[in-house]
Amino acid sequence: MARRHPTPLRTSGEDVAASKKAPQTPQTESAAYRLAFADDEFLTSEDTRGIRFQLEYLKTEHRLREHGITSTVVLFGGARIPEPGKPAWAAKNEVQKANLEAASRYYEEARRFAQLASQASAATDFSEYVVVTGGGPGVMEAGNRGATDMGAPSIGLNIVLPHEQAPNLYVTPDLSFNFHYFATRKIHFLLRAKAVAVFPGGFGTLDEFFETLTLIQTGRMDRVPVLLFGKEFWGKVINLEALAEAGTIAPNDPDLFTLVDTAAEGWDVVREFYDLPELPEPELAGN
Protein backbone atom coordinates (compact mmCIF):
# COMPACT_ATOMS: atom_id res chain seq x y z
CA MET A 1 0.00 0.00 0.00
CA ALA A 2 1.38 3.38 -1.01
CA ARG A 3 2.18 5.78 1.82
CA ARG A 4 0.51 9.18 1.89
CA HIS A 5 3.52 10.81 3.54
CA PRO A 6 7.23 10.00 3.27
CA THR A 7 8.96 9.10 6.52
CA PRO A 8 12.55 8.35 7.57
CA LEU A 9 11.20 5.89 10.14
CA ARG A 10 10.99 2.17 9.56
CA THR A 11 7.54 1.02 8.54
CA SER A 12 5.46 -1.57 10.35
CA GLY A 13 5.58 -3.77 7.24
CA GLU A 14 9.37 -3.74 7.29
CA ASP A 15 9.39 -4.79 10.92
CA VAL A 16 6.91 -7.62 10.32
CA ALA A 17 9.23 -8.95 7.60
CA ALA A 18 12.30 -8.54 9.82
CA SER A 19 10.64 -10.34 12.73
CA LYS A 20 9.98 -13.37 10.54
CA LYS A 21 13.71 -13.59 9.82
CA ALA A 22 14.71 -13.61 13.49
CA PRO A 23 16.67 -16.69 14.69
CA GLN A 24 14.35 -19.37 16.02
CA THR A 25 14.74 -19.50 19.79
CA PRO A 26 12.28 -20.18 22.61
CA GLN A 27 11.99 -16.42 23.02
CA THR A 28 11.25 -15.56 19.39
CA GLU A 29 8.86 -18.51 19.08
CA SER A 30 6.80 -17.30 22.03
CA ALA A 31 3.45 -15.62 21.33
CA ALA A 32 4.55 -12.80 23.60
CA TYR A 33 7.32 -11.85 21.15
CA ARG A 34 5.03 -11.36 18.15
CA LEU A 35 4.39 -7.77 17.09
CA ALA A 36 0.96 -6.95 18.48
CA PHE A 37 -0.52 -5.89 15.12
CA ALA A 38 0.81 -9.06 13.43
CA ASP A 39 -0.45 -11.44 16.11
CA ASP A 40 -3.66 -13.09 14.87
CA GLU A 41 -4.30 -14.81 18.18
CA PHE A 42 -4.15 -11.48 20.02
CA LEU A 43 -6.16 -9.57 17.39
CA THR A 44 -9.01 -12.11 17.52
CA SER A 45 -9.10 -12.30 21.31
CA GLU A 46 -11.99 -11.08 23.45
CA ASP A 47 -9.90 -8.18 24.73
CA THR A 48 -9.41 -6.66 21.26
CA ARG A 49 -13.06 -6.70 20.14
CA GLY A 50 -13.20 -2.89 20.14
CA ILE A 51 -10.13 -2.73 17.92
CA ARG A 52 -11.73 -5.16 15.46
CA PHE A 53 -14.82 -2.93 15.26
CA GLN A 54 -12.54 -0.01 14.46
CA LEU A 55 -10.54 -1.95 11.87
CA GLU A 56 -13.68 -3.13 10.05
CA TYR A 57 -14.92 0.44 9.90
CA LEU A 58 -11.57 1.93 8.86
CA LYS A 59 -10.67 -0.58 6.15
CA THR A 60 -13.89 0.01 4.20
CA GLU A 61 -13.79 3.77 4.82
CA HIS A 62 -10.20 3.95 3.60
CA ARG A 63 -10.89 2.11 0.35
CA LEU A 64 -14.08 4.00 -0.49
CA ARG A 65 -12.22 7.27 0.02
CA GLU A 66 -9.41 6.02 -2.24
CA HIS A 67 -12.00 5.44 -4.95
CA GLY A 68 -13.54 8.88 -4.41
CA ILE A 69 -16.99 7.50 -3.57
CA THR A 70 -19.00 10.14 -1.72
CA SER A 71 -22.57 8.83 -1.94
CA THR A 72 -24.39 5.58 -2.60
CA VAL A 73 -27.74 4.08 -3.56
CA VAL A 74 -28.47 1.09 -1.33
CA LEU A 75 -30.31 -2.02 -2.49
CA PHE A 76 -31.64 -4.38 0.18
CA GLY A 77 -33.53 -7.56 -0.67
CA GLY A 78 -33.75 -11.32 -0.51
CA ALA A 79 -30.88 -13.61 -1.39
CA ARG A 80 -33.35 -16.35 -2.34
CA ILE A 81 -35.09 -14.52 -5.19
CA PRO A 82 -33.90 -16.13 -8.44
CA GLU A 83 -33.13 -14.59 -11.79
CA PRO A 84 -36.07 -15.04 -14.18
CA GLY A 85 -35.88 -18.45 -15.84
CA LYS A 86 -33.53 -19.85 -13.20
CA PRO A 87 -34.60 -22.46 -10.61
CA ALA A 88 -35.70 -21.34 -7.15
CA TRP A 89 -32.73 -22.97 -5.43
CA ALA A 90 -33.86 -22.00 -1.90
CA ALA A 91 -37.39 -23.43 -2.15
CA LYS A 92 -38.23 -26.05 0.46
CA ASN A 93 -41.60 -27.07 -1.02
CA GLU A 94 -43.76 -26.53 -4.09
CA VAL A 95 -45.51 -23.49 -2.64
CA GLN A 96 -42.21 -21.74 -1.97
CA LYS A 97 -40.96 -22.74 -5.43
CA ALA A 98 -43.97 -21.16 -7.14
CA ASN A 99 -43.79 -18.00 -5.02
CA LEU A 100 -40.03 -17.51 -5.45
CA GLU A 101 -40.27 -18.04 -9.20
CA ALA A 102 -43.07 -15.47 -9.35
CA ALA A 103 -40.92 -13.08 -7.28
CA SER A 104 -38.15 -13.27 -9.90
CA ARG A 105 -39.70 -10.13 -11.44
CA TYR A 106 -38.13 -8.23 -8.54
CA TYR A 107 -34.71 -9.43 -9.72
CA GLU A 108 -35.33 -7.61 -12.98
CA GLU A 109 -36.67 -4.50 -11.25
CA ALA A 110 -33.62 -4.40 -8.95
CA ARG A 111 -31.31 -4.77 -11.92
CA ARG A 112 -33.14 -2.03 -13.79
CA PHE A 113 -33.14 0.28 -10.76
CA ALA A 114 -29.37 -0.20 -10.40
CA GLN A 115 -28.95 0.69 -14.07
CA LEU A 116 -30.83 3.94 -13.55
CA ALA A 117 -28.77 4.76 -10.44
CA SER A 118 -25.55 3.94 -12.30
CA GLN A 119 -26.55 6.20 -15.18
CA ALA A 120 -26.83 9.05 -12.68
CA SER A 121 -23.53 7.94 -11.13
CA ALA A 122 -21.78 8.13 -14.51
CA ALA A 123 -22.70 11.82 -14.70
CA THR A 124 -20.62 12.35 -11.52
CA ASP A 125 -17.62 10.30 -12.70
CA PHE A 126 -18.88 7.53 -10.41
CA SER A 127 -18.38 9.50 -7.23
CA GLU A 128 -22.08 9.72 -6.32
CA TYR A 129 -25.10 7.38 -6.52
CA VAL A 130 -22.81 4.32 -6.53
CA VAL A 131 -24.79 1.11 -6.09
CA VAL A 132 -24.14 -0.83 -2.89
CA THR A 133 -25.63 -4.21 -1.96
CA GLY A 134 -24.97 -6.96 0.55
CA GLY A 135 -22.82 -8.61 -2.09
CA GLY A 136 -24.64 -11.94 -2.18
CA PRO A 137 -27.09 -13.65 -4.57
CA GLY A 138 -30.69 -12.80 -5.46
CA VAL A 139 -31.66 -9.12 -5.31
CA MET A 140 -28.10 -8.25 -4.28
CA GLU A 141 -26.67 -9.88 -7.39
CA ALA A 142 -29.26 -8.07 -9.51
CA GLY A 143 -28.15 -4.72 -8.10
CA ASN A 144 -24.47 -5.29 -8.77
CA ARG A 145 -25.32 -6.71 -12.17
CA GLY A 146 -27.31 -3.62 -13.14
CA ALA A 147 -24.29 -1.46 -12.34
CA THR A 148 -22.05 -3.75 -14.40
CA ASP A 149 -24.49 -3.44 -17.33
CA MET A 150 -23.74 0.28 -17.33
CA GLY A 151 -19.98 -0.09 -16.96
CA ALA A 152 -20.24 1.36 -13.45
CA PRO A 153 -18.47 0.27 -10.25
CA SER A 154 -20.57 -1.18 -7.45
CA ILE A 155 -19.95 -2.12 -3.85
CA GLY A 156 -20.61 -5.42 -2.08
CA LEU A 157 -20.73 -5.59 1.72
CA ASN A 158 -20.62 -9.31 2.45
CA ILE A 159 -20.69 -10.88 5.88
CA VAL A 160 -19.37 -14.23 7.08
CA LEU A 161 -22.36 -16.52 7.71
CA PRO A 162 -22.57 -20.15 8.91
CA HIS A 163 -23.42 -21.11 5.31
CA GLU A 164 -20.90 -18.77 3.80
CA GLN A 165 -22.27 -16.06 1.52
CA ALA A 166 -19.75 -15.69 -1.29
CA PRO A 167 -19.62 -12.42 -3.22
CA ASN A 168 -21.57 -12.44 -6.45
CA LEU A 169 -19.43 -12.08 -9.56
CA TYR A 170 -20.80 -8.63 -10.47
CA VAL A 171 -19.32 -6.79 -7.46
CA THR A 172 -16.34 -4.62 -8.39
CA PRO A 173 -13.43 -6.68 -6.98
CA ASP A 174 -11.70 -3.66 -5.42
CA LEU A 175 -14.99 -2.78 -3.69
CA SER A 176 -15.84 -6.27 -2.42
CA PHE A 177 -15.72 -6.24 1.40
CA ASN A 178 -16.23 -8.90 4.03
CA PHE A 179 -17.46 -8.26 7.58
CA HIS A 180 -17.57 -10.10 10.88
CA TYR A 181 -19.82 -7.57 12.65
CA PHE A 182 -23.31 -6.74 11.43
CA ALA A 183 -23.01 -3.40 13.24
CA THR A 184 -20.07 -2.05 11.24
CA ARG A 185 -21.58 -3.40 8.01
CA LYS A 186 -24.81 -1.51 8.71
CA ILE A 187 -22.86 1.70 9.31
CA HIS A 188 -21.33 1.45 5.84
CA PHE A 189 -24.69 0.68 4.24
CA LEU A 190 -26.15 3.96 5.45
CA LEU A 191 -23.15 6.27 5.98
CA ARG A 192 -23.21 7.59 2.40
CA ALA A 193 -26.77 6.61 1.42
CA LYS A 194 -28.71 9.02 -0.80
CA ALA A 195 -31.51 6.49 -1.34
CA VAL A 196 -32.49 3.12 0.08
CA ALA A 197 -34.39 0.63 -2.09
CA VAL A 198 -35.92 -2.32 -0.24
CA PHE A 199 -37.06 -5.31 -2.28
CA PRO A 200 -38.91 -8.38 -0.99
CA GLY A 201 -36.81 -10.41 1.41
CA GLY A 202 -36.71 -12.12 4.78
CA PHE A 203 -35.54 -11.35 8.31
CA GLY A 204 -32.37 -9.61 7.17
CA THR A 205 -34.22 -7.34 4.76
CA LEU A 206 -36.81 -6.49 7.41
CA ASP A 207 -34.03 -5.71 9.88
CA GLU A 208 -32.33 -3.38 7.40
CA PHE A 209 -35.61 -1.67 6.47
CA PHE A 210 -36.68 -1.04 10.07
CA GLU A 211 -33.20 0.08 11.12
CA THR A 212 -33.28 2.68 8.33
CA LEU A 213 -36.77 3.84 9.31
CA THR A 214 -35.80 4.06 13.00
CA LEU A 215 -32.74 6.20 12.24
CA ILE A 216 -34.78 8.60 10.11
CA GLN A 217 -37.74 8.66 12.52
CA THR A 218 -35.50 9.50 15.48
CA GLY A 219 -33.52 12.15 13.60
CA ARG A 220 -30.31 10.13 13.75
CA MET A 221 -30.23 10.13 9.94
CA ASP A 222 -31.28 12.78 7.44
CA ARG A 223 -34.40 12.08 5.42
CA VAL A 224 -33.59 10.21 2.22
CA PRO A 225 -35.91 8.43 -0.21
CA VAL A 226 -36.78 4.98 1.18
CA LEU A 227 -38.44 2.89 -1.51
CA LEU A 228 -40.38 -0.27 -0.72
CA PHE A 229 -40.64 -2.32 -3.91
CA GLY A 230 -43.64 -4.62 -4.22
CA LYS A 231 -46.95 -3.20 -3.04
CA GLU A 232 -48.68 -6.60 -3.01
CA PHE A 233 -45.82 -8.35 -1.19
CA TRP A 234 -45.35 -5.75 1.53
CA GLY A 235 -49.08 -5.26 1.92
CA LYS A 236 -49.24 -8.86 3.16
CA VAL A 237 -46.09 -8.71 5.30
CA ILE A 238 -46.34 -5.44 7.25
CA ASN A 239 -49.09 -3.09 8.33
CA LEU A 240 -47.62 0.13 9.64
CA GLU A 241 -51.01 1.78 9.44
CA ALA A 242 -52.06 -0.54 12.27
CA LEU A 243 -49.17 0.81 14.38
CA ALA A 244 -50.27 4.37 13.60
CA GLU A 245 -53.87 3.53 14.58
CA ALA A 246 -52.60 1.95 17.80
CA GLY A 247 -50.64 5.10 18.57
CA THR A 248 -47.28 3.35 18.85
CA ILE A 249 -45.91 5.39 15.94
CA ALA A 250 -46.86 8.89 14.77
CA PRO A 251 -49.70 9.16 12.23
CA ASN A 252 -47.29 10.44 9.56
CA ASP A 253 -44.50 7.89 10.19
CA PRO A 254 -45.68 5.64 7.32
CA ASP A 255 -44.84 8.60 5.07
CA LEU A 256 -41.13 7.94 5.74
CA PHE A 257 -41.15 5.44 2.87
CA THR A 258 -42.76 5.16 -0.56
CA LEU A 259 -44.36 2.03 -1.98
CA VAL A 260 -43.45 1.42 -5.63
CA ASP A 261 -43.62 -1.45 -8.09
CA THR A 262 -41.20 -0.57 -10.87
CA ALA A 263 -37.66 0.69 -11.19
CA ALA A 264 -38.77 3.72 -13.21
CA GLU A 265 -41.34 4.61 -10.56
CA GLY A 266 -38.75 4.27 -7.81
CA TRP A 267 -36.05 6.26 -9.60
CA ASP A 268 -38.53 9.07 -10.29
CA VAL A 269 -38.92 9.44 -6.52
CA VAL A 270 -35.14 9.75 -6.11
CA ARG A 271 -34.78 12.08 -9.09
CA GLU A 272 -37.49 14.43 -7.87
CA PHE A 273 -36.17 14.40 -4.29
CA TYR A 274 -32.73 15.60 -5.46
CA ASP A 275 -33.93 17.57 -8.49
CA LEU A 276 -31.80 15.46 -10.82
CA PRO A 277 -32.03 15.90 -14.58
CA GLU A 278 -34.20 13.41 -16.43
CA LEU A 279 -31.93 11.16 -18.49
CA PRO A 280 -32.91 8.87 -21.37
CA GLU A 281 -33.69 5.36 -20.15
CA PRO A 282 -30.66 3.12 -20.62
CA GLU A 283 -30.89 0.08 -22.83
CA LEU A 284 -30.93 -3.21 -20.93
CA ALA A 285 -27.44 -4.53 -21.56
CA GLY A 286 -26.42 -8.16 -21.38
CA ASN A 287 -28.46 -11.24 -20.56
N, C-alpha and C positions, 0 to 999 in steps of 0.2 A: 504494500500500500504506500502510495506516494505521501511524503510528509508535506504539511502545509508550510512549515517554517524550518529553515536549516538550523542545525544545532551542532556544537562541537562535542556534545555529550554522547556517550554510547547509547544506542537505542535498546529498548527492551528485547526486540527481536535478536539483536546481536548477542545479548546476554543469555537468551534461551539457547541459542546455537552453541555458545561457549560452554554452558553448563552441561550439555549433552556430551561434550568432549572431555569432561573431567575424568581423571583416573578413577576406576571403580574401586571404592573402598567401602567399608561399613558406613562411614559417615556420608559419603556422596550417594549411597544407595538408600539412605533413610528418607522417608517421606518428609521429615522436618527440613531437609536440605533443599527440597525443590523450591524454585521461585514461586511465590504465592500465586501469581497470575498464570503460571504454567502448570499448576497442580490441579488436575481434574478432580481428584478425590476431595480436595479442600473446596474447590469452586462449586461442587454439587452437594456440599454438606448442608445440614440444617442451619448452621450459623451464618451461611452466606446467601440465604434466600433473598434478602434485600438487595444484595449486589446483583443477583441474577435478574431480578425485576429491572434494575437499572440498565443492565447490559442488553436485555431484550428490547427495551425502549430505545436505547442509544444506537444500537446497530441499525435498526430500521430507519430511524431518524437520519442518521448519517448518510445512508445510501440514497434515500429519497432527496435529501438536500444536494448530494452530488449530481443527481439527475435533474435538478432544477424543478422538481415537482412541487407546486404550491397549493394545488387544490385537486380534489378527487370527486368522482361520482361513484357511489357505493351501490353494489348489487348484492342483496341478500336473497337466499332462496334455497330450495331443497336440493340435496345431493342426489336424491333418488329419481328425480324427474328425467326421463330419457329424451334423447334427441328423437324427433319424429322419424318413424320407420325403424327405430332400434328397439330391441327387446327391453321390457321393464325388468331389469336385472334384480331389483330390490323387492319385487313382489313376492309375498308369502302365500297368496292364494289367488283364485281367479278374480275375485272382486277387486283386490288391490291391483292386479295386472291390468284390468280394464280401466280403472281410474287413473293409474299412472300413465298408461298409454294415451288416454284422453288429455291428460295434463301436459303432454309433450308440446302442446301449442305454446305453453309458457316458455319453453326452451327457445322457440323461435322469437317470441316477443322480447325475451331478455337479450338475445343476440342482436336483434334489431335496435333495441334501446341503446345497447353498447355502441353500435355503429353510429347512431345519432350523437351520442356523447363524444365519441372519438372524432367525429367530424368537427364538432365545436372545439375539441382539444387541439386539432391540427391548426386551427386559426390562431392558437396561442403558442405555436411551436412546441406543443405537447407539455406545456408547463401547468395548464389548468384543465379541469374536467377530465382528468385521467381516470380510466376505469379501474376500480379495485374490487376484488371478490375474495372469497375465502379460499380460492385456489384449487378447490376440489372439482368433482364431477357435477353433472346436472346443470342447474341454473348457473352455478359458478363457472363451469366450463363454457357455457353459452356466452356469458359476459366477456370473458377473456377472448373467446373466439371472435365475437363481434368487433372487438378492438383490433385483432389481428387482420380481419377482413379489410380494415381501413388503413392498414400499415401503421397502426398506432401502438405505442407501448401500453402495457397494462400490468397491474400489480396483483400478486396472489399472496394472501396472508394465511398460510396453512397452519395447522396445529397438529401435534403428535397425538394420535388417538389409539385406543387399544387395537382397533382394526385400522391400521395406519392409512391415513388419507394422503395419497401421493399427489403432487401437483399435477394439474392437467397440462397438456402439452402446448396450450396456447398462452400460458403466462410468459411474459418476458423473462428470460432466465436471470438477468441481472436484477430483477425486481420480484424474485420468487423467494419468499421468506418462510421460516418455520418457527413456531412458537411452542413453548412449554406452558406458559400462563395465558389463560383466557383473558385475564384483566389487561395485560399489556397489548394483546392483540386487539381488544375492543378499543383501546385508546387510539391505535393507529387506524382503525376503521373510521373513526369519527373526527379525528384531529384536524383533518383537512377537508372534510366533507362539505360539498356545496349542494348535494342532493343525495337522498337515500331512497333506493328503489327496492321494495320488498315483494318478492314473488312467493307463490305458495311453497310451503315447507313445513318442517316439523318443529320439535322443541327448540332447536338451535335458532331457527328463523324467528320464532315467537320471542325468544329471549332477546335477540338483537333488535327486533321491532320495538318491544316494550322498553328496552333500555334507552333507545333513541327517543321515544316519546317522553319518558321520564325526565331525561336531561333537558329536553326543550320545555316541558311543562313546568319544571322547577327553576328555569332560568339559568341552568348550568351550561346550556348550549344555545347559541343563537338560533333563531327560527330559520330552517332551511326546508325546501320542498321534501316532504316524505310521501312517497307514492306507494300505494298498496295495490298491486296488480292482481286482478281476478275478483271482480265483484261477487260472482256467484260463490266462489270458494270461500272467501273471507266472510261472506254473509252467513255461511253455515258455521264457521269456526269461532268467530268472536262477535260479541254484541256490546259495543261500548256505549250504545244508547241506553242499555239497561243500567250501566254504571252511572250514567248521567241522571237517569230517572231516580236511581237509588240515592243519589246525592253524594256518592263516594268519589266522583270526579266533578269538575265544573261543567255546566251545561255546554260550554263552547269547546271543551277539550277534544271532542271528536273532530273538530275543525283543524286539529294539528296535522292531520294527514288527508290525502286525497285518494279516493278510490278511482282506479282507471282499469281499462281492459287492454289497451294497445300501446305499443311503444310510441307511436306518433302522439297519442293523447297524453301520455306521460311526459314526453319531452316538451310538448307545448306548455305544460305547467312550469317546467324548469326555465324554458326560454322566456316566458312572460314574467316570471319571478325576478330574473336578472336582466330583463330587457335586452336579450341577445338578438342579433339579427336572424331573420329567417333564412335558412340555407336550403338549397335544393336537396331533396331526399336522395341519399346515396343509393347506388345500385347494390343489391345483395350480392356480395362477392363470394366465390367459393361454393363448396357443397357441404 
